[in-house]
Amino acid sequence: EQPLRDGGNADNDAVVKRLEEAKTWEGYFQRIDESLGIYRKEGLPIAVALKAQNTYPRRGMGSVSRNKSGSLWISVPALVQSAKAKKLDLVATVDNIVTHELIHCLQQDASGADLTRQWPTWLTEGMADFAAYDEPNPAEMRALAPLTEKDIDASTGTPAYMRLRGWVFLKFLQETYGKEKTKECMKLLMNGDACKKAVETATGASWDALKGAEQKWSKEYATKK
């Protein structure tokens, strides 16, 4: 949408320039593959729109579309405002948000069915954050600690909080069972397995035993940080 790169706003111009570069997107998909093992050998078309409208605090949205495709829109001014409001690096903010929303485009099985309709919110949002962030920022970590007072089955709430609860669950899987087992779990989920079945198959642990161990680990992780 115009006007975006009109020379009147250097930050807007920087965001558009970064998202016009093919290497930027290659980096996003490489990160997604390395963290979750999610990739499409056959390809997956994703329509991307960079919007001039400021939709802050909403910065963008990724979703599954019809016919095995995805749709992603990003508000350039909202990304800039978000980075300034939270005193974060602009490039890192762009990369984190776009990677998060890309995951939502990819959360579909081989037939193009939207898998998030059968997943809990913590899984849908946690996967997206796990691919996007190495670790929550200090403010988010403080918000995470009370969320671990409930086990994962009892964890409900807005996406803003459930993304943190899901992130730490996946962090537990990776730290406890390793990257390859975590990727195996993601592969099973992407093939349509139910959440609990995928976790049990990949780890070899019963769901009840695992969720108890996860809650203990996550509480310690959140409070130590």
N, C-alpha and C positions, 0 to 999 in steps of 0.2 A: 504494500500500500504506500502511496505517496502522500505527503512528503516524509520520507524517512532519512535518506541521505541527501540533505540539501546544504550541507556545509554550515548550518546554523547551530548544530549541537554536536560537539566532538564526541561525547559519550554515545549518543545514538549512532553516529557514524561508525564508531569503533565496534559496536555490537553487530551492526549489519555487515560490516567487513568481515568480522570473524565468522559469521554464519553463512557467508557466501563462499568460504574456502572449503574445498573438498577435503583437505587434510584435517580440518576441524571435525568433520563428521566421521572420518575414518578413525580418529582418536576416540570419539564417543563409542562407536561400535566395538572397538578393540577393548575399551574399558568394560563394556557390558559383557563381552565374551570372557575376559579374564576374571571378572568377579562372579558371574552367574552361569557362564557357559551357554548363554542364549544367543543363537545366531541362526540365520536362515540361508542354507546353501543355495536354495533355489531363488533367493531374493524375496523381498517384500516391499512393494511400493508404498511410500509414505508421502502424502501431500503436506507440504510445509508452507505456512503463511506467516510472514512477519508483519505485525500490525503496528500502525502508527498511533492507534488509540491507546491511551493510558488506562489500563484496567486494574491498576494497583488497588488492593493488595494481591489480586489474582494476576499472576505473571504469565500464565500460559496453560495449555491443556493438551494432553495427548490421549487418543482413544482408538479403539478398534473400529474400522470401517467395513463396509460391505466388500464382498468379493476378494477376500484375503488381502486386505490393505490396511493402512493406518492413516490417521489425520492428526496433524500437530500444528497448533498456532502459538505464537509467542508475541507478547506485547513488548516491543522494544523499550518504550518509555517506562513501563512498569519494572522491567529488569533493572534499568538504570536507577530508578527511584528506590527500589528494594535494596540495592547495594549501598546506596548512600544512607538510607535510613538505618541500616544495620551495621554500617561502617565496615563493609566487606569489600574485598577485591572484586572489581567489576568482571574481569575475565573469569574468575573462579565462580562467580554467581551465575553467569551465562552458562558455563559448562555444567554446573550442578543441576540447574533447572532444566536445561534441555535434555540432559541424560535421564533425569527422573521422568520427564514426560515421554521420552522415547520408549522407555520400558512399558508404559501404558499402551503404546501402539503395538508392542510386540506380545502382549499378554493374550494371545490367541493360539488355538491349536492348528494343526495342519489343514483343517477344513475351513479355517477362518472364524470359528466360533469364539465368542468372547468368554474367556475362562474366568474373568473376574466375577461373573454372575454366580459362580459356585464357590468362590473363595471368601474367607473372612477379610474384613478391611485391613487388618494388621498385615496380612500376607500381601495383598495387592499393593499397598502403599510401602510396606517394608522392603519388598523387592526393588521398588523404584528408588528408594533412598539408599539401599545397600549398594546399588550400582553407581549412584551419584556421589556418595560421600564416603570418605575414609572413616570419618568419625563425626558425631554431632558436635556443634560448637558448644562452648561452656553454658550458655543459656539453655540450650536444648538438653544438655546433660542434666541440668538441675530439674528440668521438667520430666526427664525420663525416670529419675529415681522413684517418685511415688507411683509411677505406672507399673513398676515391678512388684508392687505389693500384692498384685493379683496374678494368678497363673495365666498362661496364654489363652486358655479357653474362656476365662472370665474377662478378658480384656476387650472392652468395647468403648467406643467414643468417636470423636470426630477424626477425620483423616489426618489433621495436623498433629494429633497425639498418637494415633495408631501407626503412623509411619515410623515414629521413634520406637514404639514397642516391637514392631516387626523388624526394624533394623537390628536391634539388640538380639532378637531371637536368631536371626541369620548369622550374626556375629558369633553367637554361642555355637551354632552348628559348625561354622568354619574353624573356630578355635578348638573345638572338642573332637570333631570327626575329620577335619581337614578340608581343603579346597575341593578335592575331587569328589568326595562324598556330598558336599554341598551342591556341586554342579550336577551330580547324579540325581539328587532330590529335585532340582530345578527341571531337569530333563523329564522326569516322571510327571511333574506337575504340568509341564507344557504338552505332554502327551495325553493329558486328561485325567490322570489319577487324582483321587481325592487327596486333600491336604494331609490328613493323618496317615493315610496309606503310603503316600510318597515318602514321608519322613521316616516311617517305620522301615520301609523297604531299603531305603538308602543307608540308614544308620544301623539297622539290625536291632534297635531298641524298641521296647513297647512305648506307645504314646504316653501312657500315664507315668512311666518311669522317667521318660525323657523330659516331659514338661515340668516335673518336679525338680529335676536337676537343672533345667534351663532357668527356672525362676530363681533358684538359689544363686546360680552363676551370674545372672543378669543383675540381681540386687547388689551383689558384691562389686560387679563391674561399674555400675552406675554410681554407687556411693564412694568407691575408691577414686573415681575420676573427679 
